[in-house]
Amino acid sequence: MNVIIIRLKRNINKVRNLFFLPLSYLYDFSRYIKYSIMGGHPRNKTQYHALMNRDCHKLEKSLSVDEFKPFSGKDTISKILTNIKLFSPRYGFDVPVKNAIHTLREYVEFHKKIGRYNLHIENLDKKVSALEKGHNLSDWRTGGVIEKSKEQLASVTRWIDPERFFLSRYSIRNFSPETIDPDLIKRAVWLSTKTPSVCNRQGWKAYYVIDEKLIKSILAVHGGIRGFDHTISKILVIAGDINHFSGSNERNQVFIDGGMFSMSVVYSLHALGIGSCCLNWSVDFTKDIKLRKILKLNKSESVIMIVAVGHYPDKVKICQSHRKSIDEVFEIIK
Ligand SMILES: Cc1cc2nc3c(=O)[nH]c(=O)nc-3n(C[C@H](O)[C@H](O)[C@H](O)COP(=O)(O)O)c2cc1C
């Protein structure tokens, strides 16, 4: 009897999923078409920032490799110049613009240093000087490349005990009522901004929800937190913004970059002594629309996951969640 009921339930589940899967793909598809750059012309400030960050990073990346070919990246340079020209009169002379100009300046200086100052570089030099005019960028340090020694890089992490740090993180499902200093959460999120992202676009954001009523309604939409929702007094909602992505090839990037950022947030919280539990946002579009409305998210933002945060209680039961063996998850391809 039990087996028959289980089979029946599974079949109903399968039919339900067969119905919701195409609709959910359609939902994702239409959101991606509407809010991504799709390889076309940028339509808002975020899209300009994303493209300037991307192209600026392409250039700094090429300057950082040993096999840099002098004069390469002409296309990228012309994209950066065009975007600055279109962006600045409308949105101002902000950080991505300064980074881009600084990177172009480094590109010019690099060519000077290696004695390849030809007409093309001279031309670019003039254009960069015109952009720099009236703005003091001599102390601007981000964008471009810096050099570090092996010792500088290794000495920083030498003190870390990786096993102790990584193997001591657990999902916490019972928080103490002690108030959390919001600055600690802010610091964790700030540390997480060092997460790598595709062409340094950083299309993510963490919303720290502290309003009790709001949290209750969000957890009610989530619907899957049994037994510890009453101990959750603060949550982070991690979102990614589709505006940062371009073209069919980047259709899943918001979730990849957003997932990586989320992991950094969880490890940063761990480093700062704050407990957390990721709460999945693998939902059908109906729930997604509900949460989006509750949080008044930008239409282009996708929820990646929710992270419950809080202080550890004096004693807490934690799941000893089994891990696959290293041989199951690691293979050398010869
Ligand atoms: C994306 C994601 C979603 C998760 N969703 C939930 C959830 O909804 N409820 C929950 O109790 N735990 C959730 N977890 C926590 C996992 O159950 C947990 O990470 C896993 O069992 C390993 O245990 P550990 O984190 O204690 O090492 C989620 C974890 C991730 C990464």
The ligand as a Tripos MOL2 file, in Angstrom:
@<TRIPOS>MOLECULE
LIG
   31    33     1     0     0
SMALL
NO_CHARGES

@<TRIPOS>ATOM
      1 C1         21.8940   26.8560   -1.9580 C.3       1 LIG1
      2 C2         21.6350   26.1900   -0.6450 C.ar      1 LIG1
      3 C3         20.3440   26.0720   -0.1850 C.ar      1 LIG1
      4 C4         20.0770   25.5200    1.0590 C.ar      1 LIG1
      5 N1         18.8020   25.5000    1.5170 N.ar      1 LIG1
      6 C5         18.5460   25.0730    2.7670 C.ar      1 LIG1
      7 C6         17.2190   25.1710    3.2970 C.ar      1 LIG1
      8 O1         16.2990   25.6290    2.6280 O.2       1 LIG1
      9 N2         17.0150   24.7420    4.5650 N.ar      1 LIG1
     10 C7         18.0300   24.2560    5.3370 C.ar      1 LIG1
     11 O2         17.7650   23.8910    6.4940 O.2       1 LIG1
     12 N3         19.2970   24.1580    4.8590 N.ar      1 LIG1
     13 C8         19.5740   24.5660    3.6000 C.ar      1 LIG1
     14 N4         20.8550   24.5250    3.1140 N.ar      1 LIG1
     15 C9         21.9540   24.0210    3.9480 C.3       1 LIG1
     16 C10        22.3700   22.6320    3.5420 C.3       1 LIG1
     17 O3         21.4120   21.7200    3.9530 O.3       1 LIG1
     18 C11        23.7350   22.3500    4.1520 C.3       1 LIG1
     19 O4         24.6710   23.2800    3.6600 O.3       1 LIG1
     20 C12        24.2760   20.9560    3.8290 C.3       1 LIG1
     21 O5         23.4530   19.9640    4.3520 O.3       1 LIG1
     22 C13        25.6760   20.7340    4.3920 C.3       1 LIG1
     23 O6         25.7160   20.9850    5.7700 O.3       1 LIG1
     24 P1         26.6670   22.0850    6.4290 P.3       1 LIG1
     25 O7         26.3490   23.4030    5.7800 O.co2     1 LIG1
     26 O8         26.3360   22.1000    7.8760 O.co2     1 LIG1
     27 O9         28.0700   21.6920    6.1620 O.co2     1 LIG1
     28 C14        21.1370   25.0250    1.8420 C.ar      1 LIG1
     29 C15        22.4410   25.1100    1.3510 C.ar      1 LIG1
     30 C16        22.6920   25.6870    0.1270 C.ar      1 LIG1
     31 C17        24.1060   25.8090   -0.3600 C.3       1 LIG1
@<TRIPOS>BOND
     1     1     2 1
     2     2     3 ar
     3     2    30 ar
     4     3     4 ar
     5     4     5 ar
     6     4    28 ar
     7     5     6 ar
     8     6     7 ar
     9     6    13 1
    10     7     8 2
    11     7     9 ar
    12     9    10 ar
    13    10    11 2
    14    10    12 ar
    15    12    13 ar
    16    13    14 ar
    17    14    15 1
    18    14    28 ar
    19    15    16 1
    20    16    17 1
    21    16    18 1
    22    18    19 1
    23    18    20 1
    24    20    21 1
    25    20    22 1
    26    22    23 1
    27    23    24 1
    28    24    25 2
    29    24    26 1
    30    24    27 1
    31    28    29 ar
    32    29    30 ar
    33    30    31 1
@<TRIPOS>SUBSTRUCTURE
     1 LIG1         1 GROUP 0 **** ****
